[in-house]
Amino acid sequence: PNLIGQWVTDRVPAGDGGMLAWIHVDNIQVALENVRSDGGQVLEQPVADGPDRWLATIKDPAGNVVGIVQQSHS
């Protein structure tokens, strides 16, 4: 709810040119802790993307790169 997909042209392609899926989470820090504890890897620590959302990039245990996004709850 309240989130939409969008095309962006200012980010480099994921992996070897494939799409990068972004998954919405309620708490990005908790999600990243779960990634680490379940055998994944945090590739990029959370960064602010404007005033209302945070982005991070992870690799799951199978090697898939996935984006994690948290929308601010204001």
Contacts in CASP RR format, 6 or more apart in sequence:
PFRMAT RR
TARGET T0000
AUTHOR 0000-0000-0000
METHOD contacts of the structure
MODEL  1
PNLIGQWVTDRVPAGDGGMLAWIHVDNIQVALENVRSDGGQVLEQPVADG
PDRWLATIKDPAGNVVGIVQQSHS
2 71 0 8 1.000
3 24 0 8 1.000
3 69 0 8 1.000
3 71 0 8 1.000
5 22 0 8 1.000
11 20 0 8 1.000
13 20 0 8 1.000
14 20 0 8 1.000
14 65 0 8 1.000
15 65 0 8 1.000
20 57 0 8 1.000
20 65 0 8 1.000
20 66 0 8 1.000
20 67 0 8 1.000
21 66 0 8 1.000
21 67 0 8 1.000
22 55 0 8 1.000
22 66 0 8 1.000
22 67 0 8 1.000
22 68 0 8 1.000
22 69 0 8 1.000
23 66 0 8 1.000
23 67 0 8 1.000
23 68 0 8 1.000
23 69 0 8 1.000
24 69 0 8 1.000
24 70 0 8 1.000
24 71 0 8 1.000
25 31 0 8 1.000
25 68 0 8 1.000
25 69 0 8 1.000
25 70 0 8 1.000
26 70 0 8 1.000
27 70 0 8 1.000
28 46 0 8 1.000
28 54 0 8 1.000
28 56 0 8 1.000
28 68 0 8 1.000
28 69 0 8 1.000
28 70 0 8 1.000
29 46 0 8 1.000
31 56 0 8 1.000
31 68 0 8 1.000
31 70 0 8 1.000
32 42 0 8 1.000
32 46 0 8 1.000
32 56 0 8 1.000
32 58 0 8 1.000
32 68 0 8 1.000
35 41 0 8 1.000
35 42 0 8 1.000
35 58 0 8 1.000
35 60 0 8 1.000
35 68 0 8 1.000
36 42 0 8 1.000
38 61 0 8 1.000
39 61 0 8 1.000
40 58 0 8 1.000
40 59 0 8 1.000
40 60 0 8 1.000
40 61 0 8 1.000
41 58 0 8 1.000
41 59 0 8 1.000
42 56 0 8 1.000
42 57 0 8 1.000
42 58 0 8 1.000
43 57 0 8 1.000
43 58 0 8 1.000
43 59 0 8 1.000
43 65 0 8 1.000
44 55 0 8 1.000
44 56 0 8 1.000
44 57 0 8 1.000
45 56 0 8 1.000
46 54 0 8 1.000
46 55 0 8 1.000
46 56 0 8 1.000
46 70 0 8 1.000
47 54 0 8 1.000
47 55 0 8 1.000
47 56 0 8 1.000
48 54 0 8 1.000
49 55 0 8 1.000
49 69 0 8 1.000
51 72 0 8 1.000
52 71 0 8 1.000
52 72 0 8 1.000
52 74 0 8 1.000
53 69 0 8 1.000
53 70 0 8 1.000
53 71 0 8 1.000
53 72 0 8 1.000
54 69 0 8 1.000
54 70 0 8 1.000
54 72 0 8 1.000
55 67 0 8 1.000
55 68 0 8 1.000
55 69 0 8 1.000
56 67 0 8 1.000
56 68 0 8 1.000
57 65 0 8 1.000
57 66 0 8 1.000
57 67 0 8 1.000
57 68 0 8 1.000
58 65 0 8 1.000
58 66 0 8 1.000
58 67 0 8 1.000
58 68 0 8 1.000
59 65 0 8 1.000
59 66 0 8 1.000
60 66 0 8 1.000
END
